[in-house]
Each structure stands twice: as C-alpha cells, then as structure tokens.
C-alpha cells in the first residue's frame, strides 16, 4: 500500500508517527536519481578479476567450439554408409582430443574417436562405442546412423565476434572461466569503489578492550566491513569518531577527499550530541533524513563534495537492514554494475506478527520447508533493533508493507532471502 493512501487519522494514532518520514520505495527511487558510476578503468589479470565490474563489452575472438568435434567416445562414420544396422566398416585410424586424425575417410571406412576430438575429414556422424562390435579392424554397427549425430558444430556455443559478456557484468567464477576459455589473459574493469566508513559515539569501545560503565563494543564497523567486502569495495576504515563536532567535521572532510562513498553509523538522530545532521547541513547536502521503516527510521542520504553519504542508524540490526535495503543497491550502480533485482516471494507465516500500520517493516525470518515441501517462514523472536544475534540466526526478511496490520499464522507474506 502506498504511503499516501493511508488516512491521516490512522497515522496520527501511532505514537511514533513522523509526517516527515519518507516511504521506503520513494527513498530508494530518489537515491537512484543522484547516482552515477565511476568512470576510471584498469586492465588486470583475470586471476584477480573476481567480483570486479567489466568496463566494456567482451567479444569472442574465436568460435566456440573452434571446430566440429565429437561429444562421445565412439566411431566417426559417413552416415550414408550406415543406412541399416549390421553393417561392418574398416577402421583406418584413431582421433584423440588434441591429436586429430589427419587422413581422409573414404567409403565404408571409420575412425576411432574420443570425446573432444576433431571430426575427421569425410565423416558426418559419430556412433557411440556401446553400439558397435569390434572384430579386429572391422567394426560392426548395430544401428543406422543419422547425419551429424553426436557432433558439436564449430561456433555452436559462441560465434566469433559475438558479445559474450556485457559492460557492467560482475565477474564471478563462471565469468573468469569463460574469459580464460576464450584466450583472454587480462580484462578491463572499473576501478574498485572506495568506501570510507566510521562509527560515531562516545560510548563505543573497540573489541579487545575492557568496557567501562555505560560503554558498548563497536560492532557496526565490522558488520559493514563484511557487507562491503562481499560487494568487492575497497574499504577505508576510519575507526570510531567521538561525538565532538569539530572532530566529526574533520573526519567528514578527510573521508570526502579519499572516497567515492561515505558511510557512518550512529549520530543520525536528533539528540543534543548527535552532530551528523548539523554537519551535513553545513558542509554537504541532505536529500532526506528519516524513512518510514522499521527498523532503521533515522537513515540519511546526501552528498559531501563529490562523495555520496549514507548515515545509518546506530543500532546494529538497523545498520545492517538499511545497508541491505538502500546502500547495497546504490553501490551496485556507482560500481557501474548492471541493474540487479532483489527478488521476493510468498511463504506461509508460521507464527503471529503484531504490527501497526504506518511503516514498512523488515522482520528477521527463518525460512524452511515443511513436511509437504512448502515454504514456511517464522520470525527469529524478539525484533528489537539491538538484537544482532537475530541477524545471525535469520536467513531472510519478512517484509510487511506500510498499510499492513497484525498478521495471523497461515497468512502468505513476502520473503526476501539474505
């Protein structure tokens, strides 16, 4: 349901309703309007190309396969010699993969051939070895042969000069193998995206140090580093920054000079010591500040100089959810990658979910199959935005739209896999 379709009376009954919060879909579309891919490219060895983004279309320099070859171990024949079964042909040679038979086959002759070997001149069919009887150099064929049976034709997979990979394609294991199969040792890719991250908050302590009164460990930088590394970004870790306005100002300026994207966590609310919004108003541009979603309401997007800025919430779950729903899609675009669609599908809900209309909710879910093989999803339990262990137990989000109220067991809900 669209945000605008909700009645003001319904919204006003929500104790945390904020008329300035932007609907999730609108915020996603708005971010997209401000994104432009990086333009710098580099040529690298294909062994180092994993997770990189193609900077240009790749055309095949050759036909694949480069010649007609056998798809079976057997015998290369002339199909017209085997109009019926029970016919004997003379074996005149053997063809191996990488070691072709160089002679020419005549009438009532055949060549022993291995899988992957080039089809001998004069042959137009291959008969499986299981369908023959060997009697010295005389080979008896049990069945007739059809023209071109068990033969893969030159260029059957890829024609020479055909586009095999398009600009913007993310290179995975299959693409690395494909490039190698075409003879490419190097490939031109977009340079790595540089993303600066830092946490804010006087309460943060780094792992390995003892906690003081009122302090917590800084977990968000570690979760975000994992998410960014998974995308193939070059992460510039700037640590945890204290809630001091000028210290934060210096950190923002330093990040904007080095990075294409700046991601912070914490400091995005409106408390007296939350300076992120104040600084963005002074040194950058803020497109929006609050999202009508749960968890993750205090999400900011803007720019500082040429760098894109995402101010994520400080709560650990909120930081991960907003990254996966907003930042990841944006980074794909800035990396120059082809558009991606994150798929959702329906599953049966196993437990009741209480929800008030007014915000899109992303509840942590555990998706599994029941005894009949149907998909069923249940929540991880308490959905508090500080319960990071729920993200480890979950394998999906249960997405409840803005206008949705309570959901009863057995209802169909939208599920998005992690």
LUMSE-95218 format. One record per residue (C-alpha): x, y, z; residue number from 1. Coordinates in nm, 2 decimals, padded with zeros to 4 digits, always signed. Layout:
(r (X Y Z) NUM) ...
***
This chain:
(r (+00.00 +00.00 +00.00) 1) (r (+00.13 +00.35 -00.09) 2) (r (+00.22 +00.58 +00.20) 3) (r (-00.01 +00.85 +00.07) 4) (r (-00.30 +00.60 +00.07) 5) (r (-00.30 +00.58 +00.45) 6) (r (-00.55 +00.80 +00.62) 7) (r (-00.41 +01.08 +00.84) 8) (r (-00.64 +00.96 +01.12) 9) (r (-00.47 +00.61 +01.11) 10) (r (-00.12 +00.76 +01.11) 11) (r (-00.19 +01.01 +01.38) 12) (r (-00.28 +00.72 +01.62) 13) (r (+00.08 +00.60 +01.60) 14) (r (+00.28 +00.73 +01.89) 15) (r (+00.60 +00.74 +01.68) 16) (r (+00.43 +00.88 +01.36) 17) (r (+00.65 +01.14 +01.19) 18) (r (+00.49 +01.32 +00.89) 19) (r (+00.84 +01.39 +00.76) 20) (r (+00.94 +01.02 +00.72) 21) (r (+00.98 +00.91 +00.36) 22) (r (+00.83 +00.58 +00.23) 23) (r (+01.09 +00.31 +00.16) 24) (r (+01.01 +00.28 -00.22) 25) (r (+01.02 +00.66 -00.26) 26) (r (+01.35 +00.69 -00.09) 27) (r (+01.50 +00.41 -00.30) 28) (r (+01.39 +00.58 -00.62) 29) (r (+01.51 +00.92 -00.50) 30) (r (+01.86 +00.79 -00.43) 31) (r (+01.88 +00.63 -00.77) 32) (r (+01.84 +00.97 -00.94) 33) (r (+02.16 +01.10 -00.78) 34) (r (+02.38 +00.81 -00.87) 35) (r (+02.64 +00.79 -01.14) 36) (r (+02.90 +00.51 -01.20) 37) (r (+03.27 +00.57 -01.15) 38) (r (+03.45 +00.63 -01.48) 39) (r (+03.81 +00.52 -01.42) 40) (r (+03.91 +00.18 -01.55) 41) (r (+04.21 -00.05 -01.54) 42) (r (+04.33 -00.37 -01.70) 43) (r (+04.40 -00.66 -01.47) 44) (r (+04.49 -01.03 -01.49) 45) (r (+04.18 -01.24 -01.50) 46) (r (+04.30 -01.43 -01.19) 47) (r (+04.25 -01.11 -01.00) 48) (r (+03.91 -01.02 -01.16) 49) (r (+03.68 -01.19 -00.91) 50) (r (+03.40 -00.95 -00.80) 51) (r (+03.52 -00.68 -01.03) 52) (r (+03.30 -00.49 -01.28) 53) (r (+03.35 -00.52 -01.66) 54) (r (+03.43 -00.18 -01.81) 55) (r (+03.35 -00.28 -02.17) 56) (r (+03.17 -00.55 -02.36) 57) (r (+03.37 -00.86 -02.42) 58) (r (+03.36 -01.01 -02.78) 59) (r (+03.47 -01.35 -02.86) 60) (r (+03.79 -01.36 -03.07) 61) (r (+03.71 -01.72 -03.19) 62) (r (+03.43 -01.97 -03.25) 63) (r (+03.35 -02.20 -02.96) 64) (r (+03.40 -02.48 -03.02) 65) (r (+03.67 -02.38 -03.27) 66) (r (+03.60 -02.69 -03.49) 67) (r (+03.34 -02.97 -03.52) 68) (r (+03.42 -03.23 -03.26) 69) (r (+03.28 -03.55 -03.11) 70) (r (+03.06 -03.54 -02.80) 71) (r (+03.11 -03.91 -02.74) 72) (r (+03.37 -04.18 -02.73) 73) (r (+03.29 -04.39 -03.04) 74) (r (+03.35 -04.41 -03.41) 75) (r (+03.34 -04.13 -03.68) 76) (r (+03.15 -04.25 -03.98) 77) (r (+02.98 -04.14 -04.30) 78) (r (+02.61 -04.17 -04.22) 79) (r (+02.53 -04.29 -04.58) 80) (r (+02.74 -04.60 -04.52) 81) (r (+02.51 -04.70 -04.23) 82) (r (+02.16 -04.69 -04.39) 83) (r (+02.08 -05.00 -04.19) 84) (r (+02.21 -05.19 -03.89) 85) (r (+02.45 -05.49 -03.91) 86) (r (+02.70 -05.32 -04.14) 87) (r (+03.08 -05.36 -04.10) 88) (r (+03.32 -05.08 -04.17) 89) (r (+03.70 -05.08 -04.18) 90) (r (+03.88 -04.88 -03.90) 91) (r (+04.15 -04.67 -04.06) 92) (r (+04.28 -04.47 -03.76) 93) (r (+04.22 -04.30 -03.43) 94) (r (+04.14 -03.94 -03.33) 95) (r (+04.22 -03.81 -02.99) 96) (r (+04.14 -03.47 -02.83) 97) (r (+04.43 -03.25 -02.92) 98) (r (+04.57 -03.51 -03.16) 99) (r (+04.34 -03.52 -03.47) 100) (r (+04.33 -03.79 -03.73) 101) (r (+04.50 -03.62 -04.03) 102) (r (+04.38 -03.86 -04.31) 103) (r (+04.06 -03.85 -04.51) 104) (r (+03.79 -04.12 -04.46) 105) (r (+03.66 -04.30 -04.77) 106) (r (+03.36 -04.51 -04.83) 107) (r (+03.29 -04.79 -04.58) 108) (r (+03.57 -04.66 -04.35) 109) (r (+03.55 -04.53 -04.00) 110) (r (+03.78 -04.37 -03.74) 111) (r (+03.80 -04.45 -03.37) 112) (r (+03.73 -04.11 -03.20) 113) (r (+03.74 -03.98 -02.84) 114) (r (+03.53 -03.72 -02.68) 115) (r (+03.65 -03.37 -02.77) 116) (r (+03.85 -03.49 -03.08) 117) (r (+03.81 -03.31 -03.41) 118) (r (+03.58 -03.48 -03.66) 119) (r (+03.79 -03.63 -03.94) 120) (r (+03.75 -03.51 -04.30) 121) (r (+03.48 -03.70 -04.47) 122) (r (+03.29 -03.80 -04.15) 123) (r (+02.95 -03.66 -04.07) 124) (r (+02.83 -03.87 -03.77) 125) (r (+02.96 -04.03 -03.46) 126) (r (+02.83 -04.37 -03.33) 127) (r (+02.87 -04.44 -02.96) 128) (r (+03.12 -04.72 -02.88) 129) (r (+02.84 -04.91 -02.68) 130) (r (+02.66 -04.96 -03.01) 131) (r (+02.93 -05.14 -03.20) 132) (r (+03.11 -05.48 -03.21) 133) (r (+03.48 -05.49 -03.27) 134) (r (+03.63 -05.76 -03.48) 135) (r (+03.99 -05.66 -03.54) 136) (r (+04.00 -05.37 -03.78) 137) (r (+03.64 -05.45 -03.88) 138) (r (+03.38 -05.26 -03.68) 139) (r (+03.02 -05.39 -03.69) 140) (r (+02.75 -05.12 -03.63) 141) (r (+02.42 -05.24 -03.47) 142) (r (+02.21 -04.95 -03.58) 143) (r (+02.17 -04.70 -03.87) 144) (r (+02.34 -04.36 -03.82) 145) (r (+02.18 -04.01 -03.86) 146) (r (+02.37 -03.73 -04.01) 147) (r (+02.55 -03.51 -03.75) 148) (r (+02.46 -03.73 -03.46) 149) (r (+02.69 -03.68 -03.15) 150) (r (+02.87 -03.40 -03.32) 151) (r (+02.91 -03.05 -03.18) 152) (r (+02.95 -02.79 -03.45) 153) (r (+03.20 -02.52 -03.48) 154) (r (+03.06 -02.20 -03.32) 155) (r (+02.77 -02.39 -03.17) 156) (r (+02.82 -02.22 -02.82) 157) (r (+02.97 -01.89 -02.93) 158) (r (+03.02 -01.73 -03.27) 159) (r (+03.33 -01.53 -03.34) 160) (r (+03.28 -01.16 -03.26) 161) (r (+02.97 -01.22 -03.06) 162) (r (+02.93 -01.03 -02.73) 163) (r (+02.97 -01.28 -02.46) 164) (r (+02.98 -01.05 -02.15) 165) (r (+02.83 -00.71 -02.13) 166) (r (+02.97 -00.39 -01.98) 167) (r (+02.87 -00.37 -01.61) 168) (r (+02.87 -00.75 -01.56) 169) (r (+03.01 -00.85 -01.22) 170) (r (+03.28 -01.11 -01.27) 171) (r (+03.22 -01.44 -01.09) 172) (r (+03.39 -01.78 -01.11) 173) (r (+03.19 -01.87 -01.43) 174) (r (+03.29 -01.54 -01.60) 175) (r (+03.66 -01.60 -01.50) 176) (r (+03.65 -01.94 -01.66) 177) (r (+03.47 -01.81 -01.97) 178) (r (+03.73 -01.54 -02.03) 179) (r (+04.00 -01.80 -02.00) 180) (r (+03.83 -02.03 -02.24) 181) (r (+03.84 -01.75 -02.50) 182) (r (+04.21 -01.69 -02.45) 183) (r (+04.19 -01.37 -02.25) 184) (r (+04.47 -01.33 -02.00) 185) (r (+04.36 -00.98 -01.90) 186) (r (+04.03 -00.79 -01.88) 187) (r (+03.94 -00.42 -01.85) 188) (r (+03.74 -00.34 -01.54) 189) (r (+03.61 -00.04 -01.34) 190) (r (+03.84 +00.06 -01.07) 191) (r (+03.74 -00.05 -00.72) 192) (r (+03.49 +00.16 -00.54) 193) (r (+03.64 +00.34 -00.24) 194) (r (+03.41 +00.35 +00.06) 195) (r (+03.51 +00.52 +00.38) 196) (r (+03.33 +00.41 +00.70) 197) (r (+03.34 +00.52 +01.06) 198) (r (+03.12 +00.49 +01.37) 199) (r (+03.02 +00.77 +01.59) 200) (r (+02.96 +00.78 +01.97) 201) (r (+03.14 +00.84 +02.29) 202) (r (+03.00 +00.51 +02.42) 203) (r (+03.19 +00.29 +02.17) 204) (r (+03.48 +00.07 +02.27) 205) (r (+03.69 -00.14 +02.03) 206) (r (+03.69 -00.52 +02.06) 207) (r (+03.98 -00.63 +02.27) 208) (r (+03.95 -00.36 +02.53) 209) (r (+03.76 -00.37 +02.86) 210) (r (+03.42 -00.20 +02.88) 211) (r (+03.37 +00.09 +03.11) 212) (r (+03.04 +00.20 +03.27) 213) (r (+02.78 +00.27 +03.00) 214) (r (+03.00 +00.16 +02.72) 215) (r (+02.94 -00.09 +02.44) 216) (r (+03.15 -00.25 +02.18) 217) (r (+03.16 -00.11 +01.83) 218) (r (+03.01 -00.38 +01.62) 219) (r (+02.87 -00.19 +01.32) 220) (r (+03.20 -00.12 +01.15) 221) (r (+03.27 -00.49 +01.15) 222) (r (+02.93 -00.58 +01.00) 223) (r (+02.96 -00.31 +00.74) 224) (r (+03.31 -00.41 +00.65) 225) (r (+03.19 -00.76 +00.59) 226) (r (+02.90 -00.63 +00.37) 227) (r (+03.13 -00.40 +00.17) 228) (r (+03.39 -00.67 +00.12) 229) (r (+03.12 -00.90 -00.01) 230) (r (+03.05 -00.64 -00.27) 231) (r (+03.41 -00.61 -00.37) 232) (r (+03.46 -00.25 -00.25) 233) (r (+03.79 -00.10 -00.12) 234) (r (+03.71 -00.02 +00.24) 235) (r (+03.87 +00.27 +00.41) 236) (r (+03.82 +00.21 +00.78) 237) (r (+03.84 +00.54 +00.97) 238) (r (+03.76 +00.39 +01.31) 239) (r (+03.52 +00.53 +01.57) 240) (r (+03.49 +00.91 +01.60) 241) (r (+03.39 +01.08 +01.92) 242) (r (+03.08 +01.29 +01.94) 243) (r (+03.27 +01.62 +01.90) 244) (r (+03.15 +01.85 +01.63) 245) (r (+03.49 +01.96 +01.50) 246) (r (+03.64 +01.61 +01.52) 247) (r (+03.35 +01.49 +01.31) 248) (r (+03.38 +01.78 +01.07) 249) (r (+03.75 +01.69 +01.01) 250) (r (+03.66 +01.32 +00.96) 251) (r (+03.39 +01.41 +00.70) 252) (r (+03.64 +01.63 +00.51) 253) (r (+03.91 +01.36 +00.51) 254) (r (+03.66 +01.09 +00.40) 255) (r (+03.53 +01.31 +00.12) 256) (r (+03.88 +01.36 -00.02) 257) (r (+03.96 +00.99 -00.03) 258) (r (+03.63 +00.81 -00.10) 259) (r (+03.35 +00.78 -00.35) 260) (r (+03.11 +00.69 -00.08) 261) (r (+03.10 +00.77 +00.30) 262) (r (+02.91 +00.55 +00.54) 263) (r (+02.86 +00.63 +00.90) 264) (r (+02.66 +00.46 +01.17) 265) (r (+02.52 +00.64 +01.47) 266) (r (+02.47 +01.01 +01.53) 267) (r (+02.18 +01.02 +01.29) 268) (r (+01.91 +01.10 +01.54) 269) (r (+01.82 +01.45 +01.68) 270) (r (+01.98 +01.43 +02.02) 271) (r (+02.18 +01.72 +02.16) 272) (r (+02.51 +01.53 +02.10) 273) (r (+02.42 +01.40 +01.75) 274) (r (+02.61 +01.63 +01.52) 275) (r (+02.59 +01.44 +01.19) 276) (r (+02.28 +01.61 +01.07) 277) (r (+02.41 +01.95 +01.18) 278) (r (+02.74 +01.90 +00.99) 279) (r (+02.56 +01.77 +00.68) 280) (r (+02.36 +02.09 +00.67) 281) (r (+02.67 +02.29 +00.69) 282) (r (+02.92 +02.11 +00.46) 283) (r (+02.70 +01.90 +00.24) 284) (r (+02.36 +01.83 +00.10) 285) (r (+02.09 +01.62 +00.27) 286) (r (+01.83 +01.47 +00.04) 287) (r (+01.63 +01.30 +00.32) 288) (r (+01.67 +01.22 +00.69) 289) (r (+01.40 +00.98 +00.80) 290) (r (+01.25 +00.67 +00.65) 291) (r (+00.91 +00.52 +00.73) 292) (r (+01.05 +00.18 +00.80) 293) (r (+01.13 -00.04 +01.10) 294) (r (+01.40 -00.10 +01.19) 295) (r (+01.60 +00.19 +01.05) 296) (r (+01.40 +00.51 +01.08) 297) (r (+01.69 +00.75 +01.12) 298) (r (+01.85 +00.70 +00.78) 299) (r (+02.02 +00.98 +00.59) 300) (r (+02.13 +01.02 +00.23) 301) (r (+02.31 +01.31 +00.08) 302) (r (+02.65 +01.43 -00.06) 303) (r (+02.96 +01.58 +00.08) 304) (r (+03.15 +01.73 -00.21) 305) (r (+03.15 +01.46 -00.48) 306) (r (+03.11 +01.17 -00.23) 307) (r (+02.78 +01.01 -00.16) 308) (r (+02.69 +01.00 +00.20) 309) (r (+02.48 +00.74 +00.39) 310) (r (+02.41 +00.80 +00.76) 311) (r (+02.30 +00.47 +00.90) 312) (r (+02.13 +00.42 +01.24) 313) (r (+02.35 +00.32 +01.54) 314) (r (+02.15 +00.02 +01.64) 315) (r (+02.33 -00.29 +01.50) 316) (r (+02.03 -00.45 +01.33) 317) (r (+01.91 -00.12 +01.19) 318) (r (+02.25 -00.05 +01.04) 319) (r (+02.25 -00.39 +00.85) 320) (r (+01.89 -00.37 +00.73) 321) (r (+01.93 -00.02 +00.59) 322) (r (+02.26 -00.11 +00.42) 323) (r (+02.09 -00.41 +00.25) 324) (r (+01.78 -00.22 +00.15) 325) (r (+01.93 +00.11 +00.04) 326) (r (+02.31 +00.12 +00.03) 327) (r (+02.39 -00.21 -00.14) 328) (r (+02.16 -00.12 -00.44) 329) (r (+02.32 +00.22 -00.46) 330) (r (+02.67 +00.09 -00.45) 331) (r (+02.60 -00.15 -00.74) 332) (r (+02.51 +00.15 -00.95) 333) (r (+02.81 +00.35 -00.85) 334) (r (+03.03 +00.05 -00.92) 335) (r (+02.90 +00.05 -01.28) 336) (r (+02.73 -00.29 -01.25) 337) (r (+02.43 -00.39 -01.44) 338) (r (+02.09 -00.34 -01.27) 339) (r (+02.00 -00.61 -01.02) 340) (r (+01.66 -00.71 -00.88) 341) (r (+01.64 -00.84 -00.53) 342) (r (+01.36 -01.10 -00.55) 343) (r (+01.09 -01.16 -00.30) 344) (r (+00.84 -01.45 -00.30) 345) (r (+00.55 -01.57 -00.09) 346) (r (+00.57 -01.81 +00.20) 347) (r (+00.33 -01.92 +00.47) 348) (r (+00.37 -01.75 +00.81) 349) (r (+00.42 -01.99 +01.10) 350) (r (+00.36 -01.75 +01.39) 351) (r (+00.16 -01.44 +01.46) 352) (r (+00.32 -01.10 +01.39) 353) (r (+00.19 -00.79 +01.56) 354) (r (+00.23 -00.47 +01.35) 355) (r (+00.07 -00.13 +01.34) 356) (r (+00.01 +00.04 +01.00) 357) (r (+00.23 +00.33 +00.90) 358) (r (+00.58 +00.19 +00.83) 359) (r (+00.73 -00.08 +00.62) 360) (r (+00.88 -00.35 +00.84) 361) (r (+01.17 -00.59 +00.78) 362) (r (+01.14 -00.86 +01.03) 363) (r (+01.41 -01.12 +01.06) 364) (r (+01.29 -01.46 +00.94) 365) (r (+01.39 -01.82 +00.93) 366) (r (+01.27 -01.98 +00.60) 367) (r (+01.24 -02.35 +00.58) 368) (r (+01.03 -02.62 +00.41) 369) (r (+00.76 -02.81 +00.59) 370) (r (+00.69 -03.18 +00.56) 371) (r (+00.50 -03.13 +00.24) 372) (r (+00.78 -02.93 +00.08) 373) (r (+00.60 -02.59 +00.10) 374) (r (+00.79 -02.28 +00.21) 375) (r (+00.72 -02.17 +00.56) 376) (r (+00.88 -01.87 +00.75) 377) (r (+00.88 -01.77 +01.11) 378) (r (+01.03 -01.48 +01.29) 379) (r (+01.35 -01.51 +01.50) 380) (r (+01.16 -01.39 +01.80) 381) (r (+01.21 -01.05 +01.96) 382) (r (+01.26 -00.80 +01.68) 383) (r (+01.45 -00.53 +01.88) 384) (r (+01.69 -00.34 +01.67) 385) (r (+01.98 -00.41 +01.91) 386) (r (+01.95 -00.79 +01.89) 387) (r (+02.23 -00.85 +01.65) 388) (r (+02.23 -01.23 +01.72) 389) (r (+01.89 -01.24 +01.53) 390) (r (+02.07 -01.15 +01.21) 391) (r (+02.30 -01.45 +01.25) 392) (r (+02.01 -01.68 +01.32) 393) (r (+01.79 -01.55 +01.03) 394) (r (+01.82 -01.63 +00.66) 395) (r (+01.56 -01.39 +00.53) 396) (r (+01.35 -01.08 +00.58) 397) (r (+00.97 -01.09 +00.63) 398) (r (+00.86 -00.77 +00.45) 399) (r (+00.54 -00.62 +00.58) 400) (r (+00.41 -00.33 +00.37) 401) (r (+00.32 +00.01 +00.51) 402) (r (-00.05 -00.04 +00.54) 403) (r (-00.03 -00.39 +00.69) 404) (r (-00.16 -00.45 +01.04) 405) (r (-00.13 -00.77 +01.25) 406) (r (-00.06 -01.09 +01.06) 407) (r (-00.20 -01.42 +01.16) 408) (r (-00.04 -01.77 +01.13) 409) (r (-00.11 -01.93 +00.79) 410) (r (-00.11 -01.60 +00.60) 411) (r (+00.11 -01.55 +00.30) 412) (r (+00.38 -01.30 +00.35) 413) (r (+00.66 -01.15 +00.13) 414) (r (+01.00 -01.30 +00.20) 415) (r (+01.34 -01.18 +00.08) 416) (r (+01.64 -01.41 +00.12) 417) (r (+01.96 -01.27 +00.26) 418) 
***
